[in-house]
Amino acid sequence: MFEDGRVSPARRERRRGRPEQTPTQRALGLLTRREHSRKELTRKLTSRGLDREEVVAAVDRLADAGWQNDHRFAESLIRSRAGNGYGPVHIRAELNMHGLDSEAIAQALAAYEGNWLENARDLLRRRFGEDFASDPVLRRKAADLLMRRGFDGDTARNANRFCAED
């Protein structure tokens, strides 16, 4: 850079000199950050102005090579969301939005090794403390929270009941 604030021609060329990335390279760049579903990856790349046919071909190549895998994406999302206090109903809906079919979603949820009831109890303990169960208003709020977070009614009742018996 010159003293008067102008950018040297060599520096300007370095910035412009980057070759345009192919759809495969851009998809791989996204996949190195985190797992993506096939639908999500295609949507992201086409929204950035890339040709849809080229994007679909690139995603297919990456899936064939093992870089993109919807089953691995589903397992990753389930672990992440369950760890953040979300239940199977919420997670199933989110996986559906990512373009996974119901069979793949059911398999991924069945493969989850965690315990949904324990997850619900942990969420209630974190949110309301250990002694919330003696207050009926807080127990109702706890049940509402679990329902909003995607736990079914039985899990919400059992989590509340267990915390009350502790």
PyMOL CGO cylinders between C-alpha atoms (Angstrom):
from pymol import cmd
from pymol.cgo import CYLINDER

trace = [
    CYLINDER, 0.00, 0.00, 0.00, 1.29, 3.45, -0.85, 0.3, 1, 1, 1, 1, 1, 1,
    CYLINDER, 1.29, 3.45, -0.85, 1.47, 6.34, 1.62, 0.3, 1, 1, 1, 1, 1, 1,
    CYLINDER, 1.47, 6.34, 1.62, -1.47, 8.08, -0.03, 0.3, 1, 1, 1, 1, 1, 1,
    CYLINDER, -1.47, 8.08, -0.03, -3.74, 5.04, 0.58, 0.3, 1, 1, 1, 1, 1, 1,
    CYLINDER, -3.74, 5.04, 0.58, -3.67, 3.55, -2.91, 0.3, 1, 1, 1, 1, 1, 1,
    CYLINDER, -3.67, 3.55, -2.91, -3.28, -0.23, -3.27, 0.3, 1, 1, 1, 1, 1, 1,
    CYLINDER, -3.28, -0.23, -3.27, -0.29, -1.46, -5.28, 0.3, 1, 1, 1, 1, 1, 1,
    CYLINDER, -0.29, -1.46, -5.28, -1.12, -3.19, -8.60, 0.3, 1, 1, 1, 1, 1, 1,
    CYLINDER, -1.12, -3.19, -8.60, 0.55, -6.41, -7.43, 0.3, 1, 1, 1, 1, 1, 1,
    CYLINDER, 0.55, -6.41, -7.43, -1.62, -6.56, -4.32, 0.3, 1, 1, 1, 1, 1, 1,
    CYLINDER, -1.62, -6.56, -4.32, -4.74, -5.82, -6.37, 0.3, 1, 1, 1, 1, 1, 1,
    CYLINDER, -4.74, -5.82, -6.37, -3.90, -8.70, -8.70, 0.3, 1, 1, 1, 1, 1, 1,
    CYLINDER, -3.90, -8.70, -8.70, -3.42, -11.10, -5.79, 0.3, 1, 1, 1, 1, 1, 1,
    CYLINDER, -3.42, -11.10, -5.79, -6.95, -10.40, -4.62, 0.3, 1, 1, 1, 1, 1, 1,
    CYLINDER, -6.95, -10.40, -4.62, -8.45, -10.81, -8.08, 0.3, 1, 1, 1, 1, 1, 1,
    CYLINDER, -8.45, -10.81, -8.08, -6.22, -13.73, -8.98, 0.3, 1, 1, 1, 1, 1, 1,
    CYLINDER, -6.22, -13.73, -8.98, -8.20, -16.33, -7.07, 0.3, 1, 1, 1, 1, 1, 1,
    CYLINDER, -8.20, -16.33, -7.07, -9.72, -18.83, -9.48, 0.3, 1, 1, 1, 1, 1, 1,
    CYLINDER, -9.72, -18.83, -9.48, -13.45, -19.45, -9.16, 0.3, 1, 1, 1, 1, 1, 1,
    CYLINDER, -13.45, -19.45, -9.16, -14.21, -22.59, -7.16, 0.3, 1, 1, 1, 1, 1, 1,
    CYLINDER, -14.21, -22.59, -7.16, -16.12, -25.44, -8.76, 0.3, 1, 1, 1, 1, 1, 1,
    CYLINDER, -16.12, -25.44, -8.76, -19.40, -26.60, -7.21, 0.3, 1, 1, 1, 1, 1, 1,
    CYLINDER, -19.40, -26.60, -7.21, -17.60, -29.68, -5.90, 0.3, 1, 1, 1, 1, 1, 1,
    CYLINDER, -17.60, -29.68, -5.90, -14.96, -27.56, -4.18, 0.3, 1, 1, 1, 1, 1, 1,
    CYLINDER, -14.96, -27.56, -4.18, -17.57, -25.28, -2.64, 0.3, 1, 1, 1, 1, 1, 1,
    CYLINDER, -17.57, -25.28, -2.64, -19.64, -28.25, -1.45, 0.3, 1, 1, 1, 1, 1, 1,
    CYLINDER, -19.64, -28.25, -1.45, -16.56, -29.87, 0.04, 0.3, 1, 1, 1, 1, 1, 1,
    CYLINDER, -16.56, -29.87, 0.04, -15.77, -26.61, 1.81, 0.3, 1, 1, 1, 1, 1, 1,
    CYLINDER, -15.77, -26.61, 1.81, -19.19, -26.68, 3.45, 0.3, 1, 1, 1, 1, 1, 1,
    CYLINDER, -19.19, -26.68, 3.45, -18.87, -30.35, 4.37, 0.3, 1, 1, 1, 1, 1, 1,
    CYLINDER, -18.87, -30.35, 4.37, -15.53, -29.83, 6.09, 0.3, 1, 1, 1, 1, 1, 1,
    CYLINDER, -15.53, -29.83, 6.09, -17.20, -27.43, 8.53, 0.3, 1, 1, 1, 1, 1, 1,
    CYLINDER, -17.20, -27.43, 8.53, -20.09, -29.73, 9.48, 0.3, 1, 1, 1, 1, 1, 1,
    CYLINDER, -20.09, -29.73, 9.48, -22.36, -32.46, 8.11, 0.3, 1, 1, 1, 1, 1, 1,
    CYLINDER, -22.36, -32.46, 8.11, -25.05, -31.36, 5.65, 0.3, 1, 1, 1, 1, 1, 1,
    CYLINDER, -25.05, -31.36, 5.65, -28.01, -33.21, 4.21, 0.3, 1, 1, 1, 1, 1, 1,
    CYLINDER, -28.01, -33.21, 4.21, -28.16, -33.62, 0.45, 0.3, 1, 1, 1, 1, 1, 1,
    CYLINDER, -28.16, -33.62, 0.45, -31.11, -31.21, 0.23, 0.3, 1, 1, 1, 1, 1, 1,
    CYLINDER, -31.11, -31.21, 0.23, -29.45, -28.59, 2.44, 0.3, 1, 1, 1, 1, 1, 1,
    CYLINDER, -29.45, -28.59, 2.44, -26.16, -28.75, 0.53, 0.3, 1, 1, 1, 1, 1, 1,
    CYLINDER, -26.16, -28.75, 0.53, -27.93, -28.41, -2.83, 0.3, 1, 1, 1, 1, 1, 1,
    CYLINDER, -27.93, -28.41, -2.83, -30.02, -25.49, -1.57, 0.3, 1, 1, 1, 1, 1, 1,
    CYLINDER, -30.02, -25.49, -1.57, -27.01, -23.63, -0.17, 0.3, 1, 1, 1, 1, 1, 1,
    CYLINDER, -27.01, -23.63, -0.17, -24.99, -23.96, -3.34, 0.3, 1, 1, 1, 1, 1, 1,
    CYLINDER, -24.99, -23.96, -3.34, -27.80, -23.01, -5.72, 0.3, 1, 1, 1, 1, 1, 1,
    CYLINDER, -27.80, -23.01, -5.72, -28.65, -20.00, -3.56, 0.3, 1, 1, 1, 1, 1, 1,
    CYLINDER, -28.65, -20.00, -3.56, -25.09, -18.81, -4.15, 0.3, 1, 1, 1, 1, 1, 1,
    CYLINDER, -25.09, -18.81, -4.15, -25.71, -18.61, -7.86, 0.3, 1, 1, 1, 1, 1, 1,
    CYLINDER, -25.71, -18.61, -7.86, -24.36, -21.96, -9.02, 0.3, 1, 1, 1, 1, 1, 1,
    CYLINDER, -24.36, -21.96, -9.02, -26.06, -23.97, -11.76, 0.3, 1, 1, 1, 1, 1, 1,
    CYLINDER, -26.06, -23.97, -11.76, -28.49, -26.49, -10.26, 0.3, 1, 1, 1, 1, 1, 1,
    CYLINDER, -28.49, -26.49, -10.26, -27.48, -29.35, -12.57, 0.3, 1, 1, 1, 1, 1, 1,
    CYLINDER, -27.48, -29.35, -12.57, -23.79, -28.86, -11.76, 0.3, 1, 1, 1, 1, 1, 1,
    CYLINDER, -23.79, -28.86, -11.76, -24.58, -28.69, -8.05, 0.3, 1, 1, 1, 1, 1, 1,
    CYLINDER, -24.58, -28.69, -8.05, -26.63, -31.90, -8.13, 0.3, 1, 1, 1, 1, 1, 1,
    CYLINDER, -26.63, -31.90, -8.13, -23.83, -33.68, -10.03, 0.3, 1, 1, 1, 1, 1, 1,
    CYLINDER, -23.83, -33.68, -10.03, -21.25, -32.40, -7.52, 0.3, 1, 1, 1, 1, 1, 1,
    CYLINDER, -21.25, -32.40, -7.52, -23.33, -33.51, -4.52, 0.3, 1, 1, 1, 1, 1, 1,
    CYLINDER, -23.33, -33.51, -4.52, -23.84, -36.93, -6.15, 0.3, 1, 1, 1, 1, 1, 1,
    CYLINDER, -23.84, -36.93, -6.15, -20.07, -37.30, -6.64, 0.3, 1, 1, 1, 1, 1, 1,
    CYLINDER, -20.07, -37.30, -6.64, -19.39, -36.34, -3.03, 0.3, 1, 1, 1, 1, 1, 1,
    CYLINDER, -19.39, -36.34, -3.03, -22.06, -38.76, -1.78, 0.3, 1, 1, 1, 1, 1, 1,
    CYLINDER, -22.06, -38.76, -1.78, -20.55, -41.58, -3.88, 0.3, 1, 1, 1, 1, 1, 1,
    CYLINDER, -20.55, -41.58, -3.88, -17.11, -40.77, -2.47, 0.3, 1, 1, 1, 1, 1, 1,
    CYLINDER, -17.11, -40.77, -2.47, -18.45, -40.83, 1.11, 0.3, 1, 1, 1, 1, 1, 1,
    CYLINDER, -18.45, -40.83, 1.11, -18.05, -37.12, 1.85, 0.3, 1, 1, 1, 1, 1, 1,
    CYLINDER, -18.05, -37.12, 1.85, -21.79, -36.50, 2.06, 0.3, 1, 1, 1, 1, 1, 1,
    CYLINDER, -21.79, -36.50, 2.06, -24.01, -39.01, 3.82, 0.3, 1, 1, 1, 1, 1, 1,
    CYLINDER, -24.01, -39.01, 3.82, -27.59, -38.35, 4.91, 0.3, 1, 1, 1, 1, 1, 1,
    CYLINDER, -27.59, -38.35, 4.91, -27.49, -41.11, 7.55, 0.3, 1, 1, 1, 1, 1, 1,
    CYLINDER, -27.49, -41.11, 7.55, -24.35, -39.64, 9.13, 0.3, 1, 1, 1, 1, 1, 1,
    CYLINDER, -24.35, -39.64, 9.13, -25.95, -36.18, 8.97, 0.3, 1, 1, 1, 1, 1, 1,
    CYLINDER, -25.95, -36.18, 8.97, -29.06, -37.48, 10.75, 0.3, 1, 1, 1, 1, 1, 1,
    CYLINDER, -29.06, -37.48, 10.75, -27.04, -39.12, 13.53, 0.3, 1, 1, 1, 1, 1, 1,
    CYLINDER, -27.04, -39.12, 13.53, -25.01, -35.97, 14.01, 0.3, 1, 1, 1, 1, 1, 1,
    CYLINDER, -25.01, -35.97, 14.01, -28.09, -33.76, 14.18, 0.3, 1, 1, 1, 1, 1, 1,
    CYLINDER, -28.09, -33.76, 14.18, -29.81, -36.13, 16.63, 0.3, 1, 1, 1, 1, 1, 1,
    CYLINDER, -29.81, -36.13, 16.63, -26.82, -36.14, 18.99, 0.3, 1, 1, 1, 1, 1, 1,
    CYLINDER, -26.82, -36.14, 18.99, -26.53, -32.37, 18.78, 0.3, 1, 1, 1, 1, 1, 1,
    CYLINDER, -26.53, -32.37, 18.78, -30.20, -31.59, 19.35, 0.3, 1, 1, 1, 1, 1, 1,
    CYLINDER, -30.20, -31.59, 19.35, -30.66, -34.21, 22.07, 0.3, 1, 1, 1, 1, 1, 1,
    CYLINDER, -30.66, -34.21, 22.07, -27.66, -32.76, 23.88, 0.3, 1, 1, 1, 1, 1, 1,
    CYLINDER, -27.66, -32.76, 23.88, -29.29, -29.33, 23.70, 0.3, 1, 1, 1, 1, 1, 1,
    CYLINDER, -29.29, -29.33, 23.70, -32.51, -30.56, 25.32, 0.3, 1, 1, 1, 1, 1, 1,
    CYLINDER, -32.51, -30.56, 25.32, -34.73, -31.31, 22.32, 0.3, 1, 1, 1, 1, 1, 1,
    CYLINDER, -34.73, -31.31, 22.32, -36.94, -34.36, 22.09, 0.3, 1, 1, 1, 1, 1, 1,
    CYLINDER, -36.94, -34.36, 22.09, -37.63, -36.86, 19.33, 0.3, 1, 1, 1, 1, 1, 1,
    CYLINDER, -37.63, -36.86, 19.33, -40.74, -35.10, 17.99, 0.3, 1, 1, 1, 1, 1, 1,
    CYLINDER, -40.74, -35.10, 17.99, -38.83, -31.86, 17.36, 0.3, 1, 1, 1, 1, 1, 1,
    CYLINDER, -38.83, -31.86, 17.36, -35.84, -33.71, 15.91, 0.3, 1, 1, 1, 1, 1, 1,
    CYLINDER, -35.84, -33.71, 15.91, -38.04, -35.80, 13.59, 0.3, 1, 1, 1, 1, 1, 1,
    CYLINDER, -38.04, -35.80, 13.59, -39.64, -32.62, 12.21, 0.3, 1, 1, 1, 1, 1, 1,
    CYLINDER, -39.64, -32.62, 12.21, -36.24, -30.98, 11.70, 0.3, 1, 1, 1, 1, 1, 1,
    CYLINDER, -36.24, -30.98, 11.70, -34.85, -34.03, 9.88, 0.3, 1, 1, 1, 1, 1, 1,
    CYLINDER, -34.85, -34.03, 9.88, -37.95, -34.05, 7.70, 0.3, 1, 1, 1, 1, 1, 1,
    CYLINDER, -37.95, -34.05, 7.70, -37.29, -30.39, 6.79, 0.3, 1, 1, 1, 1, 1, 1,
    CYLINDER, -37.29, -30.39, 6.79, -33.77, -31.39, 5.75, 0.3, 1, 1, 1, 1, 1, 1,
    CYLINDER, -33.77, -31.39, 5.75, -35.24, -33.72, 3.14, 0.3, 1, 1, 1, 1, 1, 1,
    CYLINDER, -35.24, -33.72, 3.14, -34.73, -37.10, 4.78, 0.3, 1, 1, 1, 1, 1, 1,
    CYLINDER, -34.73, -37.10, 4.78, -37.39, -39.72, 4.17, 0.3, 1, 1, 1, 1, 1, 1,
    CYLINDER, -37.39, -39.72, 4.17, -39.39, -41.16, 7.06, 0.3, 1, 1, 1, 1, 1, 1,
    CYLINDER, -39.39, -41.16, 7.06, -37.59, -44.52, 6.95, 0.3, 1, 1, 1, 1, 1, 1,
    CYLINDER, -37.59, -44.52, 6.95, -34.15, -42.90, 7.25, 0.3, 1, 1, 1, 1, 1, 1,
    CYLINDER, -34.15, -42.90, 7.25, -35.42, -40.73, 10.11, 0.3, 1, 1, 1, 1, 1, 1,
    CYLINDER, -35.42, -40.73, 10.11, -36.87, -43.73, 11.95, 0.3, 1, 1, 1, 1, 1, 1,
    CYLINDER, -36.87, -43.73, 11.95, -33.60, -45.66, 11.56, 0.3, 1, 1, 1, 1, 1, 1,
    CYLINDER, -33.60, -45.66, 11.56, -31.52, -42.74, 12.82, 0.3, 1, 1, 1, 1, 1, 1,
    CYLINDER, -31.52, -42.74, 12.82, -33.79, -42.17, 15.83, 0.3, 1, 1, 1, 1, 1, 1,
    CYLINDER, -33.79, -42.17, 15.83, -33.74, -45.90, 16.63, 0.3, 1, 1, 1, 1, 1, 1,
    CYLINDER, -33.74, -45.90, 16.63, -29.93, -45.86, 16.48, 0.3, 1, 1, 1, 1, 1, 1,
    CYLINDER, -29.93, -45.86, 16.48, -29.74, -43.06, 19.05, 0.3, 1, 1, 1, 1, 1, 1,
    CYLINDER, -29.74, -43.06, 19.05, -28.10, -44.53, 22.13, 0.3, 1, 1, 1, 1, 1, 1,
    CYLINDER, -28.10, -44.53, 22.13, -29.25, -41.91, 24.60, 0.3, 1, 1, 1, 1, 1, 1,
    CYLINDER, -29.25, -41.91, 24.60, -32.27, -42.05, 26.88, 0.3, 1, 1, 1, 1, 1, 1,
    CYLINDER, -32.27, -42.05, 26.88, -35.04, -39.55, 26.05, 0.3, 1, 1, 1, 1, 1, 1,
    CYLINDER, -35.04, -39.55, 26.05, -36.47, -39.68, 29.58, 0.3, 1, 1, 1, 1, 1, 1,
    CYLINDER, -36.47, -39.68, 29.58, -33.05, -38.92, 31.10, 0.3, 1, 1, 1, 1, 1, 1,
    CYLINDER, -33.05, -38.92, 31.10, -32.60, -36.06, 28.62, 0.3, 1, 1, 1, 1, 1, 1,
    CYLINDER, -32.60, -36.06, 28.62, -35.97, -34.62, 29.70, 0.3, 1, 1, 1, 1, 1, 1,
    CYLINDER, -35.97, -34.62, 29.70, -35.08, -34.95, 33.39, 0.3, 1, 1, 1, 1, 1, 1,
    CYLINDER, -35.08, -34.95, 33.39, -31.71, -33.27, 32.84, 0.3, 1, 1, 1, 1, 1, 1,
    CYLINDER, -31.71, -33.27, 32.84, -33.39, -30.39, 31.02, 0.3, 1, 1, 1, 1, 1, 1,
    CYLINDER, -33.39, -30.39, 31.02, -35.84, -29.89, 33.90, 0.3, 1, 1, 1, 1, 1, 1,
    CYLINDER, -35.84, -29.89, 33.90, -33.06, -29.97, 36.48, 0.3, 1, 1, 1, 1, 1, 1,
    CYLINDER, -33.06, -29.97, 36.48, -31.04, -27.42, 34.54, 0.3, 1, 1, 1, 1, 1, 1,
    CYLINDER, -31.04, -27.42, 34.54, -34.00, -25.14, 33.97, 0.3, 1, 1, 1, 1, 1, 1,
    CYLINDER, -34.00, -25.14, 33.97, -35.91, -25.37, 37.24, 0.3, 1, 1, 1, 1, 1, 1,
    CYLINDER, -35.91, -25.37, 37.24, -33.43, -26.75, 39.78, 0.3, 1, 1, 1, 1, 1, 1,
    CYLINDER, -33.43, -26.75, 39.78, -33.76, -29.81, 41.97, 0.3, 1, 1, 1, 1, 1, 1,
    CYLINDER, -33.76, -29.81, 41.97, -36.75, -28.81, 44.11, 0.3, 1, 1, 1, 1, 1, 1,
    CYLINDER, -36.75, -28.81, 44.11, -39.26, -27.51, 41.57, 0.3, 1, 1, 1, 1, 1, 1,
    CYLINDER, -39.26, -27.51, 41.57, -41.50, -30.56, 41.86, 0.3, 1, 1, 1, 1, 1, 1,
    CYLINDER, -41.50, -30.56, 41.86, -43.17, -29.36, 45.07, 0.3, 1, 1, 1, 1, 1, 1,
    CYLINDER, -43.17, -29.36, 45.07, -44.71, -26.36, 43.26, 0.3, 1, 1, 1, 1, 1, 1,
    CYLINDER, -44.71, -26.36, 43.26, -47.62, -27.32, 40.96, 0.3, 1, 1, 1, 1, 1, 1,
    CYLINDER, -47.62, -27.32, 40.96, -47.21, -24.14, 38.88, 0.3, 1, 1, 1, 1, 1, 1,
    CYLINDER, -47.21, -24.14, 38.88, -43.57, -24.96, 38.17, 0.3, 1, 1, 1, 1, 1, 1,
    CYLINDER, -43.57, -24.96, 38.17, -44.47, -28.58, 37.37, 0.3, 1, 1, 1, 1, 1, 1,
    CYLINDER, -44.47, -28.58, 37.37, -46.96, -27.34, 34.79, 0.3, 1, 1, 1, 1, 1, 1,
    CYLINDER, -46.96, -27.34, 34.79, -44.34, -25.01, 33.33, 0.3, 1, 1, 1, 1, 1, 1,
    CYLINDER, -44.34, -25.01, 33.33, -41.90, -27.91, 33.22, 0.3, 1, 1, 1, 1, 1, 1,
    CYLINDER, -41.90, -27.91, 33.22, -44.39, -30.08, 31.33, 0.3, 1, 1, 1, 1, 1, 1,
    CYLINDER, -44.39, -30.08, 31.33, -45.10, -27.24, 28.89, 0.3, 1, 1, 1, 1, 1, 1,
    CYLINDER, -45.10, -27.24, 28.89, -41.37, -26.77, 28.30, 0.3, 1, 1, 1, 1, 1, 1,
    CYLINDER, -41.37, -26.77, 28.30, -40.90, -30.44, 27.51, 0.3, 1, 1, 1, 1, 1, 1,
    CYLINDER, -40.90, -30.44, 27.51, -43.83, -30.44, 25.10, 0.3, 1, 1, 1, 1, 1, 1,
    CYLINDER, -43.83, -30.44, 25.10, -42.48, -27.35, 23.31, 0.3, 1, 1, 1, 1, 1, 1,
    CYLINDER, -42.48, -27.35, 23.31, -39.06, -28.98, 23.08, 0.3, 1, 1, 1, 1, 1, 1,
    CYLINDER, -39.06, -28.98, 23.08, -40.48, -32.02, 21.31, 0.3, 1, 1, 1, 1, 1, 1,
    CYLINDER, -40.48, -32.02, 21.31, -40.98, -34.60, 24.03, 0.3, 1, 1, 1, 1, 1, 1,
    CYLINDER, -40.98, -34.60, 24.03, -44.18, -36.64, 24.00, 0.3, 1, 1, 1, 1, 1, 1,
    CYLINDER, -44.18, -36.64, 24.00, -46.77, -36.44, 26.76, 0.3, 1, 1, 1, 1, 1, 1,
    CYLINDER, -46.77, -36.44, 26.76, -45.72, -39.67, 28.48, 0.3, 1, 1, 1, 1, 1, 1,
    CYLINDER, -45.72, -39.67, 28.48, -42.11, -38.56, 28.69, 0.3, 1, 1, 1, 1, 1, 1,
    CYLINDER, -42.11, -38.56, 28.69, -43.17, -35.16, 30.05, 0.3, 1, 1, 1, 1, 1, 1,
    CYLINDER, -43.17, -35.16, 30.05, -45.35, -36.81, 32.72, 0.3, 1, 1, 1, 1, 1, 1,
    CYLINDER, -45.35, -36.81, 32.72, -42.71, -39.37, 33.68, 0.3, 1, 1, 1, 1, 1, 1,
    CYLINDER, -42.71, -39.37, 33.68, -39.94, -36.77, 33.86, 0.3, 1, 1, 1, 1, 1, 1,
    CYLINDER, -39.94, -36.77, 33.86, -42.08, -34.57, 36.10, 0.3, 1, 1, 1, 1, 1, 1,
    CYLINDER, -42.08, -34.57, 36.10, -43.16, -37.55, 38.22, 0.3, 1, 1, 1, 1, 1, 1,
    CYLINDER, -43.16, -37.55, 38.22, -39.59, -38.79, 38.64, 0.3, 1, 1, 1, 1, 1, 1,
    CYLINDER, -39.59, -38.79, 38.64, -38.36, -35.36, 39.68, 0.3, 1, 1, 1, 1, 1, 1,
    CYLINDER, -38.36, -35.36, 39.68, -41.20, -35.15, 42.23, 0.3, 1, 1, 1, 1, 1, 1,
    CYLINDER, -41.20, -35.15, 42.23, -40.18, -38.49, 43.79, 0.3, 1, 1, 1, 1, 1, 1,
    CYLINDER, -40.18, -38.49, 43.79, -36.49, -37.56, 44.17, 0.3, 1, 1, 1, 1, 1, 1,
]
cmd.load_cgo(trace, "trace")
